[in-house]
Amino acid sequence: MTCPQSQIGNRKSPIPALRVGIVGLGWWACDVHVPNLLRTPGAQIAALCSRSEKGRQRGLEALGEHPEPLLFERLDDLLASDAVDAVVLCTPNATHGALALQAVRAGKHVLVEKPLATDPAECPPIVAAAAERGVVVQVGVELRHAPVARAMRQQIEAGAIGQPVVLRTELWRQWNAPHGWRADPAHASDTLYELAVHYLDLLGVLATARPAWVTAGGGARVTGHQPDHAMLTVGYDDGAVGALGLCLFARGSTDAIPLEAVGTEGRLLGDVLGGTLRLWTKDGEARDLSPARSDAEVCGFPGSLECVGEFVAAIREGRAAHADAREGETLCRLCDGARRSLASEGRRIEL
């Protein structure tokens, strides 16, 4: 997907070591971002920030024998520090918009876990502030960086299936009720912002136009997740449609993430987690295009390491990230539109 260069300004000089502060030290920060940052050339974990002593200690334990970073209890103090160039925000969803804006206004580059915000009105100030300050803002939608998703995008750009017409993915799981801050809508918002946002982003990676409208039907019947089942349809400016099926009480389901694109000249079918990809051409030929598998340990999901690497590379190269603040705003508007459609019995919401 193309990224507007206007967001970044003229910051093109390479940074010898990007000094990163991690804000919010729960399991995702400590089990995923810490090891992936340690494996990313040109990145240094310079600071840890948590309101709790337990969180800060958990972050130190995740670092192991690596040099001890600065420790902060208050975000204000971290943002005031000249020892930090960029922050990774791993706080509850409902805090993302305000904290990202605060960090950008302080002149820090920001990798914010999805969603960028839980209210579309919070997004434009972040986009504007990032352009004004000349900093990179990236949303942590790691699945778009997975080898299968990237390979599918490359095939579409190369014209392997002609013009994409129908896009599809699904989240079929058997999960219990949410726990921790995710169980509180005041912190997590809902399943659309917590989970569906990843899959809506995958549809967007395959699309060759911007989303124009969304419809959704479903509700909460079994697990306590809001919603725990839904069918979403996204319409794009070029006439393509994307479908996302979500069910969190699907007994016998696996961890597969199917991703499909059917075009005027062929079809692509991948499994983002399984690492497989097949292409059917117009003449009926079937080809295995599965990316080469890496023996490296995956911390998080496929694409998590590459997500961090993209953030660091965008800063060092003085360019926009592939999932920048504008993309984050688009995803926020999609989730909000799907929520409003659910609340109005499937009414079509123009974006």
C-alpha positions as CSV (number, residue, x, y, z in Angstrom):
1,M,0.0,0.0,0.0
2,T,1.3,3.5,-0.8
3,C,2.2,5.7,2.1
4,P,1.9,9.5,2.0
5,Q,5.4,11.1,2.3
6,S,4.0,14.3,3.7
7,Q,3.6,12.7,7.2
8,I,7.3,12.4,7.7
9,G,8.8,15.8,6.9
10,N,12.5,16.0,6.1
11,R,14.0,13.7,8.8
12,K,16.3,11.6,6.6
13,S,19.6,11.4,8.5
14,P,20.3,7.9,9.8
15,I,20.1,7.2,13.5
16,P,23.0,5.1,14.8
17,A,20.9,3.5,17.5
18,L,17.2,4.2,17.9
19,R,16.6,4.5,21.6
20,V,13.2,3.0,22.3
21,G,11.0,3.3,25.4
22,I,8.3,0.7,26.0
23,V,5.2,2.0,27.7
24,G,2.9,-0.6,29.3
25,L,4.6,-3.8,30.4
26,G,2.1,-6.6,30.1
27,W,2.6,-9.9,28.4
28,W,2.6,-8.6,24.9
29,A,5.2,-6.0,25.6
30,C,7.5,-8.3,27.5
31,D,7.0,-11.6,25.5
32,V,6.8,-10.0,22.1
33,H,8.2,-6.5,21.8
34,V,11.2,-6.9,24.1
35,P,12.6,-10.0,22.3
36,N,11.8,-8.6,18.8
37,L,13.4,-5.2,19.6
38,L,16.5,-7.1,20.9
39,R,16.7,-8.9,17.5
40,T,16.2,-5.8,15.4
41,P,19.5,-4.2,14.2
42,G,19.7,-0.5,15.0
43,A,17.3,-0.6,17.9
44,Q,18.1,-0.3,21.6
45,I,15.7,-0.6,24.5
46,A,16.5,2.6,26.4
47,A,13.6,2.9,28.8
48,L,10.7,1.0,30.4
49,C,7.6,2.7,31.7
50,S,4.8,1.3,33.9
51,R,2.7,2.7,36.7
52,S,3.4,-0.4,38.7
53,E,6.6,-1.7,40.3
54,K,5.5,-5.2,39.2
55,G,5.3,-4.1,35.6
56,R,8.8,-2.5,35.6
57,Q,10.2,-5.6,37.2
58,R,8.6,-7.8,34.6
59,G,10.2,-5.7,31.9
60,L,13.6,-6.0,33.5
61,E,13.2,-9.8,33.7
62,A,12.3,-9.9,30.0
63,L,15.5,-8.0,29.2
64,G,17.6,-10.6,31.0
65,E,21.3,-9.8,30.9
66,H,21.0,-6.9,28.5
67,P,21.9,-3.4,29.7
68,E,19.5,-2.1,32.2
69,P,17.3,0.7,30.8
70,L,16.0,3.8,32.4
71,L,12.9,3.1,34.5
72,F,9.9,5.5,34.6
73,E,6.6,5.4,36.5
74,R,5.1,8.4,34.6
75,L,4.8,8.7,30.9
76,D,5.4,12.5,31.2
77,D,8.8,11.9,32.6
78,L,9.8,9.4,29.8
79,L,8.6,11.8,27.1
80,A,10.7,14.6,28.6
81,S,13.8,12.5,28.5
82,D,16.4,13.2,25.8
83,A,17.5,9.6,26.1
84,V,14.5,8.3,24.3
85,D,13.9,8.7,20.5
86,A,10.8,6.5,20.1
87,V,8.1,4.8,22.1
88,V,6.2,1.6,21.8
89,L,2.7,1.9,23.3
90,C,1.3,-1.3,24.8
91,T,-1.4,0.1,27.0
92,P,-5.1,-0.7,27.0
93,N,-6.9,0.1,23.8
94,A,-8.9,3.1,25.1
95,T,-5.7,4.9,26.0
96,H,-4.0,4.7,22.6
97,G,-5.3,7.8,21.0
98,A,-4.5,10.2,23.8
99,L,-1.1,8.7,24.6
100,A,-0.1,8.5,20.9
101,L,-0.9,12.2,20.5
102,Q,1.0,13.1,23.6
103,A,4.1,11.2,22.5
104,V,3.9,12.7,19.0
105,R,3.6,16.2,20.3
106,A,6.7,15.5,22.5
107,G,8.6,14.8,19.3
108,K,8.8,11.0,19.7
109,H,8.3,8.4,17.0
110,V,5.5,6.1,18.0
111,L,4.7,2.4,17.4
112,V,1.2,2.1,18.9
113,E,-0.5,-1.3,19.3
114,K,-3.7,-1.5,17.4
115,P,-6.1,0.3,17.3
116,L,-4.7,3.8,16.8
117,A,-7.7,5.0,18.8
118,T,-11.2,3.7,19.7
119,D,-12.9,6.9,18.5
120,P,-12.3,8.1,14.9
121,A,-12.4,11.7,16.2
122,E,-9.1,11.1,18.0
123,C,-7.2,10.2,14.8
124,P,-7.0,13.4,12.7
125,P,-5.1,15.3,15.4
126,I,-2.5,12.5,15.5
127,V,-2.1,12.5,11.7
128,A,-1.7,16.3,11.8
129,A,0.7,16.4,14.7
130,A,2.9,13.7,13.1
131,A,3.2,15.7,9.9
132,E,4.0,18.9,11.9
133,R,6.6,17.2,14.1
134,G,8.1,15.1,11.3
135,V,7.9,11.9,13.2
136,V,6.9,8.3,12.3
137,V,3.7,6.9,13.6
138,Q,3.1,3.2,13.0
139,V,0.1,1.0,14.1
140,G,1.0,-2.5,15.3
141,V,-1.0,-4.6,12.9
142,E,1.7,-7.2,12.6
143,L,-0.2,-9.7,10.4
144,R,0.2,-7.5,7.3
145,H,4.0,-8.1,7.7
146,A,3.7,-11.9,7.7
147,P,5.4,-13.6,4.8
148,V,2.1,-15.0,3.3
149,A,0.3,-11.6,3.4
150,R,3.3,-9.8,1.8
151,A,3.6,-12.5,-0.9
152,M,-0.1,-12.2,-1.7
153,R,0.2,-8.4,-2.0
154,Q,3.2,-8.8,-4.3
155,Q,1.3,-11.2,-6.5
156,I,-1.6,-8.9,-6.8
157,E,0.6,-5.9,-7.7
158,A,2.3,-8.1,-10.3
159,G,-1.1,-8.8,-11.9
160,A,-1.2,-12.5,-11.1
161,I,-5.0,-12.5,-10.5
162,G,-6.0,-9.5,-12.6
163,Q,-8.2,-7.0,-10.8
164,P,-9.2,-8.2,-7.3
165,V,-13.0,-8.6,-7.0
166,V,-13.7,-10.7,-3.8
167,L,-11.5,-10.7,-0.7
168,R,-12.1,-13.0,2.3
169,T,-10.6,-13.8,5.7
170,E,-12.0,-15.2,9.0
171,L,-11.4,-15.5,12.7
172,W,-12.9,-18.8,13.8
173,R,-11.9,-19.7,17.4
174,Q,-13.2,-21.4,20.6
175,W,-12.4,-18.9,23.3
176,N,-13.6,-18.4,26.8
177,A,-14.8,-15.1,28.2
178,P,-12.3,-12.2,28.1
179,H,-10.2,-11.5,31.1
180,G,-8.0,-8.7,32.5
181,W,-8.5,-5.3,31.1
182,R,-9.9,-6.8,27.9
183,A,-13.0,-7.8,29.9
184,D,-13.8,-4.2,30.5
185,P,-15.3,-2.3,27.6
186,A,-14.1,0.9,29.1
187,H,-10.5,-0.2,28.5
188,A,-10.7,-2.6,25.5
189,S,-13.7,-1.1,23.6
190,D,-15.0,-4.3,21.9
191,T,-14.0,-7.3,19.8
192,L,-14.0,-5.2,16.6
193,Y,-11.2,-2.9,17.9
194,E,-9.4,-5.7,19.8
195,L,-9.5,-8.5,17.1
196,A,-11.4,-7.7,13.9
197,V,-9.1,-4.8,13.2
198,H,-6.3,-7.2,12.3
199,Y,-8.4,-9.0,9.8
200,L,-9.9,-5.8,8.3
201,D,-6.3,-4.7,7.8
202,L,-5.5,-7.9,6.0
203,L,-8.4,-7.3,3.6
204,G,-7.0,-3.8,3.0
205,V,-3.5,-5.2,2.2
206,L,-5.1,-7.2,-0.6
207,A,-7.4,-4.4,-1.9
208,T,-6.3,-2.0,-4.6
209,A,-8.7,0.8,-3.5
210,R,-9.8,2.5,-0.4
211,P,-12.8,1.2,1.7
212,A,-16.0,3.0,0.9
213,W,-18.6,1.4,3.1
214,V,-19.1,-1.4,5.6
215,T,-22.0,-3.6,6.9
216,A,-22.1,-5.9,9.8
217,G,-24.5,-8.4,11.4
218,G,-24.1,-10.4,14.6
219,G,-24.0,-9.9,18.3
220,A,-23.1,-11.5,21.7
221,R,-24.6,-14.8,22.4
222,V,-22.2,-17.2,24.2
223,T,-18.8,-16.0,25.4
224,G,-19.3,-12.5,26.8
225,H,-17.1,-11.0,24.0
226,Q,-18.9,-8.0,22.4
227,P,-19.6,-9.2,19.8
228,D,-18.7,-12.9,19.8
229,H,-19.9,-13.5,16.3
230,A,-20.3,-11.3,13.3
231,M,-20.2,-11.2,9.5
232,L,-18.7,-8.0,8.1
233,T,-18.7,-6.9,4.5
234,V,-16.5,-4.0,3.2
235,G,-17.0,-2.3,-0.1
236,Y,-14.1,-0.6,-1.9
237,D,-14.0,2.3,-4.2
238,D,-13.2,0.1,-7.2
239,G,-16.2,-2.2,-6.7
240,A,-14.3,-5.0,-4.9
241,V,-15.9,-6.5,-1.8
242,G,-14.2,-8.0,1.3
243,A,-15.8,-10.4,3.8
244,L,-14.7,-11.1,7.4
245,G,-16.4,-13.9,9.4
246,L,-15.8,-13.8,13.2
247,C,-17.0,-16.5,15.7
248,L,-15.4,-17.0,19.1
249,F,-17.4,-20.2,20.0
250,A,-16.5,-22.3,17.0
251,R,-15.8,-25.7,18.5
252,G,-13.1,-27.7,16.7
253,S,-11.6,-24.6,15.1
254,T,-7.9,-24.3,14.5
255,D,-5.5,-21.3,14.7
256,A,-5.5,-20.9,10.9
257,I,-5.9,-17.5,9.4
258,P,-7.3,-18.1,5.8
259,L,-6.8,-15.2,3.4
260,E,-8.2,-15.2,-0.1
261,A,-8.3,-13.0,-3.1
262,V,-10.3,-13.8,-6.2
263,G,-9.7,-11.6,-9.2
264,T,-10.7,-11.4,-12.8
265,E,-7.7,-13.6,-13.9
266,G,-7.1,-16.0,-11.0
267,R,-7.3,-16.8,-7.3
268,L,-4.9,-16.7,-4.3
269,L,-5.5,-18.7,-1.2
270,G,-3.2,-18.4,1.8
271,D,-2.9,-19.3,5.5
272,V,-1.2,-16.5,7.3
273,L,-0.3,-18.6,10.3
274,G,0.3,-21.9,8.5
275,G,2.6,-20.2,5.9
276,T,1.0,-21.7,2.8
277,L,0.0,-20.0,-0.4
278,R,-1.5,-21.3,-3.6
279,L,-2.3,-19.5,-6.9
280,W,-4.8,-20.6,-9.5
281,T,-4.4,-18.9,-12.8
282,K,-7.0,-18.1,-15.5
283,D,-6.1,-21.2,-17.5
284,G,-6.6,-23.5,-14.5
285,E,-3.0,-24.0,-13.5
286,A,-2.4,-24.4,-9.8
287,R,1.0,-23.3,-8.3
288,D,2.4,-23.5,-4.8
289,L,3.8,-20.1,-3.9
290,S,4.4,-20.7,-0.2
291,P,7.2,-18.5,1.1
292,A,10.4,-20.2,2.3
293,R,10.1,-21.1,6.0
294,S,12.5,-19.6,8.5
295,D,14.0,-21.5,11.4
296,A,14.0,-18.4,13.6
297,E,11.8,-18.4,16.6
298,V,8.6,-16.4,16.2
299,C,7.8,-14.2,19.2
300,G,4.2,-13.2,18.8
301,F,2.7,-13.9,15.4
302,P,4.2,-14.2,11.9
303,G,5.0,-10.6,11.1
304,S,5.7,-9.4,14.6
305,L,9.4,-9.2,14.1
306,E,9.0,-7.6,10.7
307,C,6.6,-5.1,12.2
308,V,9.2,-3.8,14.6
309,G,11.8,-3.9,11.8
310,E,9.6,-1.7,9.6
311,F,9.2,0.8,12.3
312,V,12.9,1.2,12.8
313,A,13.6,1.2,9.1
314,A,11.0,3.9,8.4
315,I,12.6,6.2,11.0
316,R,16.2,5.6,9.8
317,E,15.1,6.1,6.1
318,G,13.0,9.2,6.8
319,R,9.8,7.8,5.3
320,A,6.3,6.9,6.3
321,A,5.7,3.5,7.8
322,H,3.5,1.0,5.8
323,A,0.8,1.1,8.5
324,D,1.0,4.8,9.3
325,A,-1.4,7.1,11.2
326,R,-3.6,7.5,8.1
327,E,-4.0,3.8,7.8
328,G,-4.7,3.6,11.5
329,E,-7.5,6.2,11.0
330,T,-9.0,4.2,8.2
331,L,-9.0,1.1,10.4
332,C,-10.6,3.0,13.2
333,R,-13.4,4.3,10.9
334,L,-14.0,0.8,9.6
335,C,-14.3,-0.6,13.2
336,D,-16.6,2.3,14.2
337,G,-18.7,1.8,11.0
338,A,-19.0,-1.9,11.7
339,R,-20.0,-1.2,15.3
340,R,-22.7,1.2,14.1
341,S,-23.9,-1.2,11.5
342,L,-24.2,-4.0,14.1
343,A,-26.3,-1.6,16.3
344,S,-28.6,-0.8,13.4
345,E,-29.4,-4.3,12.2
346,G,-26.9,-4.3,9.4
347,R,-27.4,-0.9,8.0
348,R,-24.8,0.1,5.4
349,I,-22.4,2.7,6.8
350,E,-20.6,5.0,4.4
351,L,-17.0,5.8,5.4
